[in-house]
Amino acid sequence: MEETRTGRRRVPYEARPGRSTVVAPDLSELTGPTSGVVELPLRLFWQPNRRINLDNPGILAWMYETVLTESVSVQELRTWLHGPTLIRLWPKLFVPRGVRQAWEERHPVLRAQAAV
């Protein structure tokens, strides 16, 4: 936990209880796949068949929700997310409040996109 200048502890935004949200410092760093079939690592998706068809718009959005919620490193975000696609999908994604707040605080373009 971080402390503010007043000495109060600042609670990090949580992706889920006990897990802080990881946010990419720059959306241009996100260069992940946008089409085709990919296989998510077991750490992100705990199913025997982890193959995801990104050409299905609903599945693509679901994968973004999963990666945003489950990632524990910026490298995972860089590997699986694509900046322009994230901006386009942002208003439609169902992510925990802590994830949405953390990303929109760091990247105002997402907040602006959500308001459109």
Buried (B, 14 or more C-beta within 10 A) or exposed (E): EEEEEEEEEEEEBBBEEEBBBBBBEEBEEBEBBEEEEBEBEEEBBEEEEEEBEBEEEEEBBBBBBBBBBBBEEBEBBBBBBBBEBBBEBBEEBEBBEBBBBBBBEBBEEBBEBBEE
